[in-house]
Amino acid sequence: MRAGGNKGKVDTSTGIVRPKAKLQEWTLKSGMKAAFVEETLSFDDLKNKTFVRFETNGRDQELLTADALARLSSLDRQQYLPAIGVKQKDGKIEILDGSSRRAYVLLKEGQIKSFRVMVTTADISVADAKALAKEIQTAREHCLYEIGQQALPMKEQGMKQADIAEALGCSQSRVSKALKTTSVDKAIYKCFADINELAASDYDALVKMAAELDQRNDKEAIIEGLETGDVATVIGQLKAAVTAPKPKAEKAVVEHLASFANTNKSARRRTKGRNLSFEFSYLTKAEAAELNKIIESAVAQFEGQKP
């Protein structure tokens, strides 16, 4: 059946005639009005022309694992609600609401052919964008860690806890608890299959163990050795690690590099783990200048290299 007139656009993937997108005008927190219109993006456009900023959206994209996104499986059939975005001058769209849905579709790697977004081209301020993202949040509430990551820069800027709570739309008590979670290394949070499964008592345990980890000389090795799993599995691994005997501290190895006729003159190399230092005594100005030249030349080659 052929649609008459100019009533809409045919979706080539389904053959369905979709009605023309209607313009919606929303009033932002500042009082400014912005017009939004729905756009349907292909998978490639979603992948290449959309982005999410934690500062605005508040959802940590690195923690959106397959387990955390499993609840969005209805997107395999249809997308009930469009995401909300702001189109930038370069044509890319910043997703304010719907970042989890976006992540789910990207995870499906093209199995879901399109993604709907309500888009505005208005020049929205950061404050208005953050407020809008909070007001229209359709997904599950941000986890305590994500709230802490939003609250921390506000605290560092000198904001009072009451003002932070008002800005984030939660209680002062929740802000206080959330800020404590920031003492835990993010690498630990990334080990949880779904961070949203963490309860308040789990966060308390993590904060306590993080403090114990900071006192150990094998902290990095412990974190690197953690295996991804559910809450009980990861916390169990950490408890076992922090209660295990501490390894003996590595001793520095000192080597004499040369012998000199002047017994006051020396050249030694000190190595301890990944730390390396050289010690020289009674050098002439010319010798010191030559060594500085050689070291500076060597260090210049390391710039920009990853550790």
Residue frames as qw, qx, qy, qz and C-alpha x, y, z in Angstrom:
[[0.000, 0.890, 0.456, 0.000, 0.00, 0.00, 0.00],
 [0.452, 0.311, 0.008, 0.836, 1.39, 3.35, -1.03],
 [0.192, -0.616, -0.436, 0.628, 1.15, 6.31, 1.30],
 [0.299, 0.772, 0.402, 0.391, -0.54, 9.29, -0.26],
 [0.063, -0.974, 0.004, -0.217, 0.79, 12.82, -0.23],
 [0.404, 0.520, -0.530, 0.534, 3.80, 13.94, 1.77],
 [0.712, -0.613, -0.118, -0.322, 2.78, 12.34, 5.04],
 [0.688, -0.626, 0.364, 0.048, 6.09, 10.92, 6.08],
 [0.225, 0.670, -0.691, -0.151, 9.26, 9.05, 5.25],
 [0.962, 0.023, -0.224, -0.155, 9.64, 5.37, 4.39],
 [0.501, -0.625, 0.599, -0.005, 11.97, 3.44, 6.70],
 [0.595, 0.496, -0.571, -0.273, 13.99, 1.42, 4.15],
 [0.042, 0.297, -0.928, 0.222, 14.88, -1.24, 6.73],
 [0.289, 0.214, 0.839, -0.408, 11.24, -2.05, 7.56],
 [0.014, 0.353, 0.704, 0.616, 9.15, -0.53, 4.75],
 [0.162, -0.714, -0.622, 0.278, 7.09, 1.33, 7.35],
 [0.158, 0.672, 0.168, 0.704, 6.02, 4.88, 6.59],
 [0.416, -0.415, -0.493, 0.642, 7.01, 6.99, 9.56],
 [0.040, 0.936, 0.344, 0.069, 5.25, 10.32, 10.17],
 [0.352, 0.689, -0.181, 0.607, 7.22, 13.53, 9.93],
 [0.514, -0.219, -0.539, 0.630, 9.16, 14.29, 13.07],
 [0.182, -0.897, -0.326, -0.236, 7.43, 16.91, 15.17],
 [0.283, 0.490, -0.347, 0.748, 9.29, 19.84, 16.62],
 [0.591, -0.656, -0.459, 0.100, 9.22, 19.98, 20.42],
 [0.145, 0.692, -0.239, 0.666, 10.16, 23.09, 22.35],
 [0.706, -0.451, -0.474, 0.271, 11.49, 22.62, 25.87],
 [0.136, -0.915, 0.139, -0.352, 12.21, 25.24, 28.51],
 [0.690, 0.182, -0.527, 0.462, 15.62, 24.78, 30.10],
 [0.539, -0.537, -0.466, 0.451, 16.60, 25.51, 33.70],
 [0.295, -0.177, -0.003, 0.939, 17.95, 28.94, 32.76],
 [0.344, 0.638, 0.343, -0.598, 14.64, 29.87, 31.13],
 [0.152, 0.441, -0.598, -0.651, 16.06, 29.52, 27.62],
 [0.832, 0.285, 0.319, -0.353, 13.86, 27.63, 25.13],
 [0.083, -0.432, 0.799, 0.410, 15.33, 25.00, 22.80],
 [0.808, 0.289, -0.077, -0.508, 13.66, 23.18, 19.90],
 [0.384, -0.299, 0.870, 0.083, 14.23, 19.41, 19.61],
 [0.763, 0.351, -0.209, -0.500, 13.46, 17.23, 16.60],
 [0.846, -0.195, 0.496, -0.014, 13.79, 13.46, 16.29],
 [0.402, 0.640, -0.593, -0.280, 16.53, 12.00, 14.08],
 [0.977, -0.066, 0.195, -0.060, 17.08, 8.34, 13.20],
 [0.004, -0.763, 0.626, 0.161, 20.78, 7.44, 13.09],
 [0.880, 0.242, -0.405, -0.057, 22.30, 4.44, 11.36],
 [0.876, -0.410, -0.045, 0.248, 24.64, 2.21, 13.35],
 [0.662, 0.237, 0.007, 0.711, 27.67, 3.80, 11.65],
 [0.020, -0.714, -0.035, -0.699, 26.43, 7.31, 12.44],
 [0.703, -0.688, -0.076, -0.165, 25.79, 6.31, 16.05],
 [0.880, -0.201, -0.011, 0.431, 29.33, 4.95, 16.29],
 [0.576, 0.191, 0.109, 0.788, 31.10, 7.79, 14.51],
 [0.022, 0.530, 0.176, 0.829, 28.94, 10.86, 15.09],
 [0.575, -0.723, -0.170, -0.342, 27.81, 10.61, 18.72],
 [0.458, 0.256, -0.619, 0.585, 29.72, 10.92, 21.97],
 [0.596, -0.711, -0.362, -0.094, 29.16, 11.09, 25.73],
 [0.221, 0.539, -0.454, 0.674, 30.85, 13.33, 28.28],
 [0.497, -0.346, -0.725, 0.328, 30.85, 12.15, 31.89],
 [0.127, -0.090, -0.288, 0.945, 30.87, 15.77, 33.07],
 [0.424, -0.033, -0.164, -0.890, 27.42, 16.28, 31.52],
 [0.706, -0.103, -0.572, -0.405, 25.85, 12.83, 31.38],
 [0.491, -0.529, 0.504, -0.474, 27.18, 11.46, 34.68],
 [0.977, -0.006, 0.166, -0.131, 27.34, 7.86, 33.45],
 [0.267, -0.633, 0.675, 0.269, 30.81, 6.28, 33.38],
 [0.777, 0.434, -0.257, -0.377, 30.94, 4.62, 29.95],
 [0.297, 0.465, -0.829, 0.090, 33.86, 2.35, 30.92],
 [0.272, -0.087, 0.838, -0.465, 31.65, 0.63, 33.50],
 [0.741, 0.271, 0.066, -0.611, 28.84, -0.17, 31.04],
 [0.161, -0.277, 0.934, 0.158, 29.71, -3.84, 30.71],
 [0.402, -0.094, -0.759, -0.503, 27.65, -6.47, 28.91],
 [0.298, -0.366, -0.835, 0.282, 26.23, -7.59, 32.27],
 [0.009, -0.393, -0.345, 0.852, 25.29, -4.04, 33.25],
 [0.311, 0.251, -0.308, -0.864, 23.54, -3.50, 29.89],
 [0.035, -0.122, -0.977, -0.171, 21.72, -6.84, 29.73],
 [0.172, 0.511, 0.663, -0.519, 18.54, -5.25, 31.12],
 [0.285, 0.574, -0.111, -0.759, 18.19, -3.26, 27.87],
 [0.300, -0.016, 0.888, 0.347, 17.59, -6.32, 25.68],
 [0.411, 0.672, 0.558, -0.262, 14.19, -4.94, 24.59],
 [0.135, 0.747, -0.290, -0.582, 16.20, -2.73, 22.22],
 [0.271, -0.120, 0.876, 0.381, 16.72, -5.87, 20.12],
 [0.237, 0.549, 0.795, 0.101, 13.04, -5.53, 19.14],
 [0.113, 0.821, 0.317, 0.461, 12.29, -1.82, 19.39],
 [0.317, 0.029, -0.332, 0.888, 13.42, 1.44, 20.96],
 [0.140, -0.731, -0.664, 0.071, 10.54, 2.76, 23.03],
 [0.148, -0.945, -0.116, 0.269, 12.09, 6.11, 23.89],
 [0.611, 0.666, -0.111, 0.413, 14.54, 8.23, 21.87],
 [0.612, -0.284, -0.216, 0.706, 17.75, 9.43, 23.44],
 [0.027, 0.982, 0.166, -0.082, 18.31, 13.18, 23.91],
 [0.719, -0.075, 0.152, 0.674, 21.23, 15.01, 22.34],
 [0.052, 0.904, -0.013, -0.425, 22.77, 18.31, 21.34],
 [0.787, 0.466, 0.185, 0.360, 24.22, 18.69, 17.85],
 [0.455, -0.600, 0.140, 0.643, 27.61, 20.39, 17.80],
 [0.290, 0.793, -0.194, -0.500, 28.93, 22.73, 15.12],
 [0.002, 0.439, -0.831, -0.342, 30.95, 19.86, 13.61],
 [0.677, 0.042, -0.490, -0.548, 27.76, 17.80, 13.19],
 [0.401, -0.001, -0.883, 0.243, 28.49, 15.37, 16.03],
 [0.568, -0.574, -0.259, -0.531, 25.84, 14.76, 18.68],
 [0.051, 0.284, -0.759, 0.583, 26.51, 14.80, 22.41],
 [0.553, -0.395, -0.694, -0.237, 24.17, 12.36, 24.14],
 [0.239, -0.464, 0.385, -0.761, 22.69, 13.89, 27.30],
 [0.676, -0.109, 0.559, -0.467, 20.27, 11.07, 28.12],
 [0.920, 0.322, 0.029, -0.220, 20.32, 7.55, 26.70],
 [0.134, 0.713, -0.687, -0.042, 24.04, 6.79, 26.97],
 [0.515, -0.181, 0.825, -0.148, 23.30, 3.27, 28.27],
 [0.758, 0.493, 0.374, -0.207, 20.98, 2.59, 25.34],
 [0.426, 0.818, -0.362, -0.136, 23.65, 3.95, 23.01],
 [0.174, -0.555, 0.812, -0.043, 26.25, 1.65, 24.61],
 [0.696, 0.089, 0.686, -0.194, 23.94, -1.37, 24.24],
 [0.720, 0.663, 0.111, -0.171, 23.38, -0.73, 20.53],
 [0.246, 0.788, -0.562, -0.041, 27.12, -0.25, 19.97],
 [0.451, -0.365, 0.804, -0.132, 27.76, -3.50, 21.84],
 [0.784, 0.318, 0.500, -0.187, 25.50, -5.32, 19.36],
 [0.312, -0.386, 0.600, 0.628, 27.90, -4.25, 16.57],
 [0.236, 0.200, -0.530, -0.789, 25.36, -3.51, 13.85],
 [0.033, -0.293, -0.955, -0.040, 22.70, -6.10, 14.71],
 [0.079, 0.776, 0.506, -0.368, 20.45, -3.16, 15.65],
 [0.515, 0.443, 0.391, 0.621, 20.27, -1.05, 12.51],
 [0.052, 0.659, 0.134, 0.738, 19.11, 2.33, 13.82],
 [0.382, -0.380, -0.558, 0.631, 18.92, 4.54, 16.89],
 [0.015, -0.812, -0.397, -0.427, 16.50, 7.41, 17.54],
 [0.423, -0.248, -0.309, 0.815, 17.62, 10.68, 19.12],
 [0.017, 0.939, 0.342, 0.030, 15.77, 13.90, 19.93],
 [0.616, 0.006, 0.044, 0.786, 18.28, 16.54, 18.83],
 [0.024, 0.966, 0.197, -0.167, 18.62, 20.28, 19.25],
 [0.637, 0.409, 0.009, 0.653, 21.06, 22.62, 17.54],
 [0.240, -0.937, -0.062, -0.246, 20.58, 25.31, 20.20],
 [0.409, 0.485, -0.523, 0.569, 23.69, 26.63, 21.91],
 [0.725, -0.616, -0.254, -0.176, 22.98, 25.12, 25.33],
 [0.085, -0.756, 0.541, -0.360, 25.21, 26.02, 28.28],
 [0.393, 0.173, -0.877, 0.215, 26.96, 23.31, 30.26],
 [0.217, 0.003, 0.653, -0.726, 24.76, 24.10, 33.28],
 [0.685, 0.204, 0.019, -0.699, 21.58, 23.76, 31.22],
 [0.650, 0.275, -0.675, -0.214, 22.84, 20.54, 29.59],
 [0.192, 0.125, -0.881, 0.414, 23.63, 18.99, 32.99],
 [0.401, 0.101, 0.486, -0.770, 20.27, 20.04, 34.41],
 [0.719, 0.257, -0.249, -0.595, 18.44, 18.67, 31.37],
 [0.513, 0.237, -0.825, -0.005, 20.30, 15.37, 31.56],
 [0.030, -0.025, 0.812, -0.582, 19.27, 15.08, 35.21],
 [0.518, 0.178, 0.253, -0.798, 15.61, 16.01, 34.59],
 [0.779, 0.303, -0.247, -0.491, 15.04, 13.60, 31.72],
 [0.021, -0.392, 0.918, -0.061, 17.08, 10.70, 33.08],
 [0.829, 0.009, -0.179, -0.529, 15.12, 7.62, 32.00],
 [0.701, 0.191, -0.675, 0.128, 17.63, 4.91, 32.94],
 [0.730, -0.499, -0.413, 0.216, 18.48, 3.53, 36.39],
 [0.272, -0.958, 0.087, -0.003, 19.88, 5.93, 38.95],
 [0.444, 0.673, -0.523, 0.277, 23.60, 6.61, 38.84],
 [0.831, -0.255, -0.429, 0.246, 25.59, 4.34, 41.13],
 [0.498, -0.836, -0.055, 0.226, 27.33, 5.68, 44.23],
 [0.644, -0.201, 0.297, 0.676, 30.71, 5.68, 42.49],
 [0.311, 0.525, 0.432, 0.664, 29.41, 7.80, 39.60],
 [0.250, -0.919, -0.259, -0.162, 27.83, 10.27, 42.02],
 [0.642, -0.625, 0.084, 0.436, 31.14, 10.48, 43.84],
 [0.565, 0.077, 0.375, 0.731, 33.00, 11.21, 40.62],
 [0.081, 0.749, 0.374, 0.541, 30.57, 14.06, 39.88],
 [0.456, -0.872, -0.179, -0.018, 30.78, 15.41, 43.42],
 [0.762, -0.298, 0.018, 0.575, 34.59, 15.30, 43.78],
 [0.402, 0.315, 0.168, 0.843, 35.45, 18.17, 41.39],
 [0.254, -0.793, -0.273, -0.482, 32.73, 20.28, 43.00],
 [0.714, -0.660, -0.124, 0.196, 34.26, 19.65, 46.43],
 [0.691, -0.073, 0.106, 0.711, 37.73, 20.49, 45.09],
 [0.173, 0.561, 0.247, 0.771, 36.34, 23.78, 43.80],
 [0.058, 0.077, -0.481, 0.872, 35.28, 24.65, 47.34],
 [0.527, -0.343, -0.371, -0.684, 31.55, 23.95, 47.11],
 [0.407, -0.259, 0.652, -0.585, 29.78, 23.10, 50.35],
 [0.096, 0.059, 0.992, 0.054, 28.28, 19.65, 50.68],
 [0.344, 0.551, 0.584, -0.487, 24.75, 21.08, 50.85],
 [0.362, 0.669, -0.213, -0.613, 25.30, 22.88, 47.53],
 [0.079, 0.299, -0.895, -0.322, 26.75, 19.75, 45.95],
 [0.237, 0.271, 0.910, -0.205, 23.72, 17.76, 47.08],
 [0.396, 0.661, 0.293, -0.566, 21.38, 20.34, 45.58],
 [0.264, 0.599, -0.517, -0.551, 23.31, 20.38, 42.29],
 [0.126, 0.181, -0.954, -0.202, 23.20, 16.59, 42.02],
 [0.660, -0.198, -0.261, -0.676, 19.64, 16.25, 43.24],
 [0.748, -0.182, -0.632, 0.088, 20.38, 13.93, 46.16],
 [0.593, -0.795, -0.122, -0.038, 20.78, 14.08, 49.94],
 [0.008, -0.842, 0.505, -0.187, 23.89, 15.32, 51.74],
 [0.734, -0.353, 0.572, -0.102, 24.24, 11.89, 53.30],
 [0.885, 0.362, 0.273, 0.105, 24.39, 10.27, 49.86],
 [0.399, 0.858, -0.246, 0.209, 26.97, 12.81, 48.70],
 [0.373, -0.720, 0.559, -0.173, 29.10, 12.07, 51.79],
 [0.841, -0.087, 0.534, 0.000, 28.97, 8.31, 51.13],
 [0.762, 0.625, 0.126, 0.113, 29.63, 8.84, 47.42],
 [0.147, 0.901, -0.385, 0.137, 32.73, 10.96, 48.04],
 [0.600, -0.513, 0.612, -0.050, 34.24, 8.15, 50.13],
 [0.897, 0.245, 0.365, 0.049, 33.99, 5.78, 47.15],
 [0.495, 0.846, -0.188, 0.065, 36.44, 7.93, 45.19],
 [0.322, -0.722, 0.612, -0.025, 39.30, 6.63, 47.36],
 [0.808, 0.007, 0.587, 0.047, 38.97, 3.25, 45.62],
 [0.146, -0.369, 0.639, 0.659, 41.07, 2.75, 42.49],
 [0.656, 0.381, -0.071, -0.648, 38.89, 2.77, 39.37],
 [0.387, 0.339, -0.833, -0.205, 40.69, -0.36, 38.14],
 [0.129, 0.044, 0.915, -0.379, 39.00, -2.21, 41.01],
 [0.524, 0.394, 0.340, -0.674, 35.53, -0.99, 40.02],
 [0.531, 0.471, -0.476, -0.519, 36.17, -2.15, 36.46],
 [0.084, 0.193, -0.977, 0.024, 36.55, -5.71, 37.74],
 [0.429, 0.253, 0.686, -0.530, 32.86, -5.90, 38.70],
 [0.222, 0.297, 0.818, 0.440, 30.69, -7.47, 36.02],
 [0.116, -0.729, -0.446, -0.507, 27.96, -4.97, 36.95],
 [0.223, 0.151, -0.439, 0.857, 28.88, -2.12, 39.29],
 [0.463, -0.362, -0.116, -0.801, 25.19, -1.41, 39.85],
 [0.790, -0.291, -0.533, -0.087, 24.98, -4.59, 41.95],
 [0.398, 0.135, -0.557, 0.716, 27.17, -3.04, 44.67],
 [0.431, -0.766, -0.467, -0.100, 25.26, -2.36, 47.91],
 [0.157, -0.909, 0.190, -0.335, 26.13, 0.32, 50.48],
 [0.781, -0.534, 0.323, 0.035, 27.87, -2.30, 52.65],
 [0.864, 0.256, 0.190, 0.390, 29.97, -3.39, 49.64],
 [0.298, 0.822, -0.077, 0.480, 31.18, 0.18, 49.11],
 [0.501, -0.801, 0.263, -0.197, 32.06, 0.42, 52.83],
 [0.905, -0.214, 0.300, 0.212, 34.13, -2.76, 52.52],
 [0.703, 0.530, 0.121, 0.458, 35.87, -1.49, 49.39],
 [0.000, -0.911, 0.155, -0.382, 36.78, 1.85, 51.00],
 [0.689, -0.641, 0.332, -0.053, 38.26, 0.04, 54.00],
 [0.898, 0.014, 0.313, 0.310, 40.24, -2.40, 51.83],
 [0.498, 0.768, 0.023, 0.402, 41.46, 0.44, 49.60],
 [0.262, -0.888, 0.298, -0.233, 43.01, 2.08, 52.69],
 [0.815, -0.381, 0.426, 0.097, 44.71, -1.22, 53.55],
 [0.815, 0.429, 0.218, 0.323, 45.95, -1.60, 49.98],
 [0.207, 0.927, -0.132, 0.284, 47.58, 1.83, 50.17],
 [0.487, -0.744, 0.450, -0.086, 49.82, 0.49, 52.97],
 [0.894, -0.041, 0.419, 0.156, 51.09, -2.43, 50.88],
 [0.101, -0.621, 0.529, 0.570, 54.08, -2.44, 48.57],
 [0.207, 0.053, 0.896, 0.390, 52.33, -4.92, 46.26],
 [0.389, 0.509, 0.386, -0.664, 49.21, -2.81, 45.65],
 [0.429, 0.518, -0.406, -0.619, 49.66, -2.63, 41.88],
 [0.171, 0.184, -0.954, -0.164, 50.28, -6.37, 41.60],
 [0.230, 0.279, 0.833, -0.419, 47.14, -7.14, 43.64],
 [0.457, 0.564, 0.169, -0.667, 44.92, -4.94, 41.47],
 [0.374, 0.479, -0.625, -0.490, 46.41, -6.28, 38.23],
 [0.077, 0.103, -0.992, 0.000, 45.78, -9.83, 39.46],
 [0.464, 0.244, 0.552, -0.648, 42.06, -9.32, 40.11],
 [0.084, 0.176, 0.868, 0.457, 39.70, -11.31, 37.90],
 [0.389, -0.111, -0.158, -0.901, 36.40, -9.93, 36.64],
 [0.250, -0.258, -0.933, 0.033, 33.36, -11.34, 38.35],
 [0.363, -0.737, -0.453, -0.345, 30.25, -10.67, 40.43],
 [0.248, -0.822, 0.211, -0.467, 30.32, -8.61, 43.63],
 [0.847, -0.484, 0.207, -0.074, 31.04, -11.52, 45.98],
 [0.908, 0.206, 0.037, 0.362, 33.85, -12.83, 43.76],
 [0.387, 0.683, -0.147, 0.601, 35.75, -9.54, 43.43],
 [0.401, -0.759, 0.249, -0.448, 35.36, -8.54, 47.07],
 [0.950, -0.288, 0.118, 0.026, 36.42, -12.04, 48.10],
 [0.784, 0.372, -0.080, 0.491, 39.60, -11.73, 46.04],
 [0.089, 0.757, -0.210, 0.613, 40.41, -8.37, 47.62],
 [0.690, -0.636, 0.181, -0.294, 39.82, -9.63, 51.17],
 [0.969, -0.074, 0.055, 0.231, 42.15, -12.56, 50.56],
 [0.604, 0.542, -0.099, 0.576, 44.81, -10.26, 49.11],
 [0.087, -0.770, 0.219, -0.593, 44.81, -7.60, 51.85],
 [0.768, -0.554, 0.222, -0.230, 44.92, -10.22, 54.63],
 [0.933, 0.186, -0.125, 0.283, 47.82, -12.12, 53.05],
 [0.613, -0.566, 0.062, 0.548, 51.31, -11.46, 54.47],
 [0.275, 0.928, -0.137, -0.212, 53.03, -8.49, 52.92],
 [0.875, 0.308, -0.081, 0.364, 55.98, -9.38, 50.66],
 [0.590, -0.520, -0.002, 0.617, 59.35, -8.26, 51.91],
 [0.213, 0.934, -0.037, -0.283, 60.35, -4.86, 50.68],
 [0.835, 0.422, 0.021, 0.352, 62.78, -5.02, 47.78],
 [0.521, -0.663, 0.109, 0.527, 66.26, -3.86, 48.69],
 [0.377, 0.890, -0.181, -0.183, 68.17, -1.43, 46.55],
 [0.897, 0.042, 0.175, 0.405, 71.09, -2.83, 44.55],
 [0.024, -0.947, 0.215, 0.237, 74.14, -0.54, 44.48],
 [0.885, 0.220, 0.165, 0.375, 76.88, -1.07, 41.85],
 [0.281, -0.728, 0.256, 0.571, 80.21, 0.72, 41.56],
 [0.706, 0.692, 0.140, -0.053, 80.71, 1.79, 37.96],
 [0.607, 0.639, -0.270, 0.387, 84.38, 2.71, 38.07],
 [0.720, -0.516, -0.135, 0.445, 87.51, 2.97, 40.24],
 [0.259, 0.912, -0.064, 0.311, 89.44, 6.24, 40.49],
 [0.586, 0.236, -0.437, 0.640, 92.91, 7.14, 41.71],
 [0.176, -0.339, 0.309, -0.871, 91.29, 9.79, 43.90],
 [0.179, -0.221, -0.941, 0.186, 89.53, 7.71, 46.56],
 [0.196, 0.381, 0.428, -0.796, 87.04, 10.55, 47.21],
 [0.428, 0.295, -0.384, -0.763, 85.79, 10.27, 43.64],
 [0.358, 0.096, 0.922, -0.111, 83.07, 7.70, 42.92],
 [0.478, 0.120, -0.405, -0.770, 80.40, 6.63, 40.43],
 [0.216, 0.073, 0.938, -0.261, 77.55, 4.38, 41.57],
 [0.443, -0.159, -0.528, -0.707, 74.30, 3.08, 40.13],
 [0.273, 0.030, 0.765, -0.583, 71.36, 2.39, 42.50],
 [0.437, -0.102, -0.657, -0.606, 68.49, 0.15, 41.30],
 [0.231, 0.120, 0.802, -0.538, 65.29, -0.63, 43.24],
 [0.491, 0.549, 0.639, -0.219, 62.41, -2.10, 41.30],
 [0.498, 0.686, 0.380, 0.370, 61.62, 0.32, 38.48],
 [0.139, -0.986, 0.061, 0.073, 63.58, 3.15, 40.13],
 [0.817, 0.192, 0.012, 0.544, 67.03, 3.94, 38.85],
 [0.109, -0.991, 0.069, 0.021, 69.48, 6.57, 40.09],
 [0.758, 0.329, -0.210, 0.522, 73.14, 7.44, 39.61],
 [0.459, -0.876, -0.005, 0.151, 75.44, 8.94, 42.22],
 [0.681, 0.459, -0.130, 0.556, 78.66, 10.80, 41.40],
 [0.461, -0.856, -0.054, 0.227, 81.08, 12.62, 43.69],
 [0.412, -0.635, 0.334, 0.561, 84.05, 14.91, 43.19],
 [0.637, 0.519, 0.446, 0.355, 83.40, 15.44, 39.47],
 [0.255, -0.206, 0.157, 0.932, 85.07, 18.27, 37.61],
 [0.385, 0.539, 0.176, -0.728, 82.81, 20.88, 35.98],
 [0.352, 0.402, -0.633, -0.561, 83.68, 19.46, 32.56],
 [0.095, -0.024, -0.995, -0.005, 82.79, 15.90, 33.64],
 [0.232, 0.431, 0.669, -0.559, 79.49, 17.04, 35.18],
 [0.395, 0.530, -0.129, -0.740, 78.62, 18.98, 32.02],
 [0.288, 0.261, -0.829, -0.401, 79.33, 15.94, 29.83],
 [0.011, 0.196, 0.958, -0.208, 77.22, 13.63, 32.02],
 [0.310, 0.502, 0.408, -0.697, 74.32, 16.11, 32.03],
 [0.372, 0.456, -0.436, -0.681, 74.48, 16.31, 28.26],
 [0.216, 0.091, -0.952, -0.200, 74.38, 12.51, 27.88],
 [0.089, 0.323, 0.848, -0.410, 71.51, 12.07, 30.39],
 [0.344, 0.521, 0.177, -0.761, 69.41, 14.86, 28.90],
 [0.356, 0.348, -0.641, -0.583, 69.87, 13.38, 25.43],
 [0.142, -0.064, -0.988, -0.006, 68.77, 9.94, 26.65],
 [0.169, 0.417, 0.674, -0.586, 65.75, 11.27, 28.56],
 [0.344, 0.426, -0.166, -0.820, 64.61, 13.24, 25.50],
 [0.314, 0.118, -0.844, -0.418, 64.16, 9.90, 23.68],
 [0.058, -0.261, -0.922, 0.280, 61.74, 8.70, 26.39],
 [0.264, 0.272, 0.225, -0.898, 59.31, 11.62, 26.03],
 [0.627, 0.204, -0.239, -0.713, 55.89, 10.58, 24.86],
 [0.423, 0.110, -0.896, -0.078, 56.52, 6.89, 25.48],
 [0.750, -0.452, -0.160, -0.455, 53.92, 4.92, 27.43],
 [0.357, -0.576, 0.678, -0.286, 55.05, 3.34, 30.73]]
